[in-house]
Structures are given as C-alpha cells and as structure tokens.
Amino acid sequence: MTSTPKILDVTYEAGAILLENGAEISRVEETMQRIADHFGVEDESFFVLSNGIMMTGKGFARTKFIPIKGASLDKVVAVNQLSREVAEGKWTLEEVGDRLKQIRAMKPKRAWEQILASAVGSAGFCILFGGGFSDCLASFIAGLVLWSFMLFVGSRHLSRIVSTVTGGLLSPLVCFGLYRLGLGSHLSNMIIGAIIPLIPGIAFTNGIRDMANEDFIAGATRLLDAMLSFFCIALGVALSFVLDENIFGQILELDELVADPQTSGFLVQLVAAFFGTMSFAALFGVPHRYYIDAGICGTIGWLIYLILTRYSAFSPVETMFTATVVVTLVALLQSTTRRCPITVFLICGIFPLVPGASIFWTSYTIVSNQLSEALATGFGALKATVAIAFGILAVMELNGKGRIGKWIKKRK
C-alpha cells in the first residue's frame, strides 16, 4: 500500500505547477482534492493562497512559498487533463509523479514565436483602438522591440517591477522615433498598441475569478498585483514623454483617439481582434490547438462591443458589462465542449476589453498637466474595470456548481 506522504507529495506537486503557471485558486484546490481522493487519502486539508500552498494530512505537513510570476497555460491544461485521467483510473501514483516531472520540464514557447506574437498583438490592438495601417506597422515594430527586451533583458536581469516600467518606457520611445521619421499618423494609437503586451491579463482575470469563488485573500492579492503592473506601465509611459520633452524641448501634443477610416469597418476590426487575441494566446502559453478557439472568443466579444458602441444607447459601462458577459459565456461553452479550463479562453477573450487605452491617456494627461482630464480618464478606467469584474462575476454566479456547463453537456 502506498504511503500517505508519498501520495500527498505528488498531490502537492500538481498543485504547485498549477499555481505557478496561472491557474485560479479553486482549480488548484479541486485538482489536489481529486488526486488525493483517488489514491485513498483521508483527512487531508489544503489551504491555497495566490503565492503559497499549505497542506496537511495524517503524519504529513508541508508548506511552500510560490512567488507570483509569468504564466504558461499549457502546463495548466496538461495538469488538468492528467487529474481527470487519474480520477478515471488511468494512471498509477508512480506514473503520475513521472508525468508531473515531464510537465514541469515543458519548455516555454520559442523566443521567435513570442516576439512575433507580441508584434502581431500590438498591431492588431492598434487597429482596434482606431489606428490606421501605417500606425499598425509602427506598433508592430514597437511590439517586436518590446518583447525582445522583455525576453532577453527584463526576465533575465531585472525585477518584474523594473522590467515593466522599462518596457512601458521603451515602447513609446520606439513609437516616438518612428513617428518623427514619418511612419504613422496617430501617435496615441501607436503607443496604445505597443504597450498592450505588458497588460497583466492573467492576474487581473484570475483575481476576479478568485473573488467570485470567495477566495478573497488570493483575489485581493492578484488584483493588487495587476494594479501594480498597470501603475508600472503608466509610470513608464509618463517617463517616456518626460524624456522626449527634455530632448526636443517640448512635449508632443496628442489629439484624442480617432477611428481611422481605413480600419474602422467591421471586417478589418474583427480580423484584427481575431489575430490580436490569438497572439496573446501565444504569449500566455496556450497550447497551439486552442489558438483558434481563443481568437473566436475575443472576436465575438469585440463584435458585441462594436455593435453596442455604434448602434445602441448603452453607456460605456453597460457596453463593457454586456460584452464581458458574452465573452465569459463563450469561454464557458468552449471550456465545456473542449474539456479544457475556462482560464485558457477567458483570459485571452477578455483582453480586447481591458482598458489599456485609459492607462495611456491617464499617463499622458498627468505629464501634460491636464489634471482634471487625468482624473476623468482614470475614473473611466476604474468604471470599465468594475464593469468587467461584475460581468465575469455575474456569469460565474449564474454557473454556480457547473450549472451552465451541465446544461450544455445535456444539449450535446
């Protein structure tokens, strides 16, 4: 008979891999419980935080600090699938331990794939925020430079805070240079697209989901982590304008966001949303087989957003809430039909709705001493964030104990 400590060691490793790579707290606890129950452990207790796991069992106790870092959702998918197969009796304990070692050793996406994804994502989101094709090209170049820096300098030699501030500084500087050389006509759109790869989509989305599952400590920690990243990006953008002003003697004056006629049509917008969302699936380490699903989820959400913005009397908050509800429902449908964690689709699908433009405008208006506009923009970003949070919460509450998922399965 296998000893309880050995079973719990394997259980702990599964939970640690999930937590390190972007899984929500409820999934970590559910997976650990599933494995422990299958191998006959009784009286075990798990307490999972956003940066640590505490576990006790008969003659066993263990705790480990797990720092917040980047995510690799392919590992989350792999552990989730493994736990389901364990519950079906397809693995022995020794085989589970070996498989977990293989999952931990999985390599991240290749460097060129991540850099290209950052560039395509920046270009796509530049179009979503109203940029023209020349602006899109400038954002593409800035996205290349940004992720090359993040991969080869930021992640290796700098703390996460410093690398995020520096990335927020570097992206606009590249856009400034290209703009002064004559590439692009809407500088604000170029910069917004360029900084989008820095947005902490996983921390933001999982923080909301943890709150929905009443994991308030973990949810608050993750949302605080996301807010810190937003602040670091804003600080970097602000510093870029200050630096440019010191070099050229005056701050660049920007017009409000405009929708370029070249790219404002529904077809171009939806294509940009599809490829932009797919690009972030690559950056978040989503398995290749789910790229199209993630792209579809983001595209449907953006379609709803465009329709409500252009043809309804909905306020911006109502529009954001409704689009978020649709994205979450689509992600839930995909999760059920593809037998994959909803995190994979929701984090990518919600990305077009995250108020990245507001981060930029708040930074710019502060630097240009437009304090009233800065307050208005910052408050608008806060309202959009709350609308997204309540949209996700509404669907998660409606789903309850998998009610929607079970209904979908019955309809199949």
Secondary structure, DSSP 8 states (H G I E B T S, - for coil): ---HHHHHHHHHHHHHHHHHTT--HHHHHHHHHHHHHHTT--S-EEEEETTEEEEEETTEEEEEE-------HHHHHHHHHHHHHHHTT---HHHHHHHHHHHHT-----HHHHHHHHHHHHHHHHHHTT--HHHHHHHHHHHHHHHHHIIIIIHHHS-HHHHHHHHHHHHHHHHHHHHHTT--S-HHHHHHHHHGGGS-HHHHHHHHHHHHTT-HHHHHHHHHHHHHHHHHHHHHHHHHHHHHHHHHSS----------TTT-SHHHHHHHHHHHHHHHHHHTT--GGGHHHHHHHHHHHHHHHHHHHHHS---HHHHHHHHHHHHHHHHHHHHHHHTS-HHHHHHHHTGGGS-HHHHHHHHHHHHTT-HHHHHHHHHHHHHHHHHHHHHHHHHHHHHTTTHHHHHHHHH-
